[in-house]
Amino acid sequence: MPVRNLRNNTLQIFTQRLESLERERIQRENSSVICLEVPNTDDDGVLEERRRRGRRRHVCEVCDKELTSAYGLARHKRIHTGEKPFKCRVCDKAFNVKGTLKTHSRTHMLVTPYMCGTCNRACTCAQRLTEHLRTHTGEKPFKCRVCDKAFSRQDHLTVHSRTHMLVTPYMCGTCNKACLTAQHLTEHLRSHTGEKPFKCEVCARAFARQGNLTKHMSIHTGE
């Protein structure tokens, strides 16, 4: 074989090898690039909701309610946990909100500024007095939008409205039973734990609910 042809063949093979290596390098670089573009598979409303949720800071992990502050969230969580850190010094009754304890403390006072002019009943705050006065007037300003049933108190309407809901914030984590209030949920949970915190002082029999203890006491009192 002539020397010139040998050189040409060698140069051609070397060039092809370089081109092959260059193609492999480009392929490796392309395969390592991560596409940051998010496919537009959702409508703008869903994407906006996801962005809004990402900005929420004080959200309850149980019922997804959003609160305005960390303090509000901590107070709200006591509804689900049943924690009542504020105790009355007179009767040891406990509350989950400090303001409720302050209101309750007035029940131990002989005189309060909120007295009913009709029956002289002493109320713990202006709101309770307003609600009490409706028992004399028969006023029921809070109406259900679903069935038009009316109530004298806003909280009674709130509890009633949950009877029309498929889901409530007071769900049992064991059997998924929906309860209307935090108190009902607390009482229901005792059916799983077996807890009976209300004991009869006469015969030491225990009950899961205060109402059951009250009924039981009639056996001893004869009332």
N, C-alpha and C positions, 0 to 999 in steps of 0.2 A: 504494500500500500504506500502511495506517495506520502511524503512528509507533510505536504500542504493539506491533503485530505484528512490526515490524522489530527492535525491541529484544528481544522474546521469542526470535525466531529467532537473533539474534546471540548471546544468552546461552546458548541451547541448543547451538549449534555450539561455543562456547567451553568449555562444560561437558563435551561429548563429547570434545573435544580433550584436556582435562586428564585425563579418565578413561583415554583411550588412552595417554597418556604414562605414567601411573601403572602401567598394566598392563605396558607395555614395561619399566619400571624393575624391577618385581617379577620379571618373566621373566628379565632379565639377572642379577639377584642369585641367583635359584634355579639358573641354569645354571652359575654360577661356584662353587657349593658343591661340595666334594669329599666324597664319602661315605667315611668312615673305617672303616666296619664291614666286617670280613672275612667273606665268605660261608662258611658252615660246610659245605664240600664234603668235608672229610676227617674221619675219626673222631678221637677224642681221642688215641689212641695215636700217630698220625702227627703230629698237631700238637705233642704233647709231645716227640716225637723231634726235630722241627724246632727247638723251643725249646732242647732240650738241646744240639743241635749248635751253636746260636748262642752258647751259653755256653762251649763248649770253646775253650781257648786254645792248647794245645800239640799240634797235630795235624799228622801227616806228610802232605804234599800228594801223595805218591806212592802210599802204601798205606792212608791214612786211619787209621793207628794213632794213638791218643791217648797222650801222655806226660805225666808229672806235673810236669815243669819244662822251662824253655827249654834248660837244659844237657842234659837227657835227650833232648830232641828233636834238638839239634845232634849228639849222639853217635849217635842212631839213624839220622840222615840219611846218615852215613858208610857204612852198609850199602848204600845205593843208589848213592852216588857212587863208592865204592871208595877214598875218601880214607883214608890211613894216616899221620897226622902224627907218630906216636910211633915213633922209630927206635932200634934197639939200637946202642950205641956200639961193640960188639965185632964183630958180624957184619953190621950195617946192615939186618937184617930189620926190617920196619915193621909197625905194628899200629894199629888204629883206636880202641883203648881203652888208656888209660895203665895200668890194672891188668893187662892182658894182657902188656904190655911188662915190668912188674915180675915177673910170673910167669916169663916167658921168660928173663929175666936170670939166673935161678937155674940154667939149663941150662949156663951157663959157669962155675958154681962146682964145685969138686972135691967138696964135701960139702954135703948139704942135710939138713934135719931130717926129711925125709919119705923114708925108706928102706924098701924092701920086705924083710921079714924072711925071705922064702922065697928070692928070687933076688938080693937086694941091689941091685935097681934103684933109682936115685935119681929121685924124682918132684919136681915143682916146687911142689906144694901138697898140702894134706890131701885135697882133692877128687880130684886125680889119683891119689893113692896109693890111696884107696878104690876108684876105678874100676879101677886096675891089679890090686888084690887079687882082683877078680872074675874075672880071667883064670885065677887059680889055683883059685878055688872054683867057677867055672861059674855063679855067680849072675847072673840076668837079671831084675831087679825091675821094669823098665819095659815094660809090655805095651801093644800097640796095641789100641784099643777096637773097631776095625773087623775086623781079621783075626787078632787074638790073637798076632801075632808079638811076640817078646820081645827086649829089648836090655839090655845091661849099662850103658848110659849114656843119660841123659835127652836129650842133644842128638842122639844117633842115632835115638831114637824121634821127636823133633821133625822131623827131615829125612824119615824114613820116612812120617810121617803126611801129608806134603804129596803123596805119591803118590796119596792118596785124595781130594785136593781138586781142584776144577775150576779154581781160581785160586790162585796163590801170590803173595807179596809181591815175588818176584823175576822180573818180566816184562821181556822185551826190548822196548824202545821202538821198535825198528825192524821186527821181524818177529813180535812178540807171543809168542815162545816162552817157555814157563813153565819156570823153573829151580828146582831144589830148595834151593839155597843161594846166598849172595852170591858165593862163590868160583866156583861153576858159571856164574853170570851174568857175572862178570868175564871168565872164560875164553871164554864164548860171544860176548861183545861184540867180542872180538878177531877173530872170523870176519868181522865187518863192517868193522872199522877196519884190519885187516891188521897190527896190532901183534904183534911177536914179541920179547918182552923177554928170553927165555932163550937165551943164545948159547953155543955150544961154544967153549971156550978153545983147542982144538986146530985146528979147521978153520973156525971163525967161522960155522958154520951156525947159524941162529936158529930158535927154536920158540915157539909161542904158549903152550905148557903146560910146566911143570916136569917132569912125568912123561915127556913125549916127549923132552926133553933127556936125562933119566936113561937111557932106553932107547937113545938114540943113542950115549951115551958108551961103551956096551958094545962098539961097533965098534972103538973105539980101545984099550980096555983088554983086550978079549978075554974078559971075564967073562960 
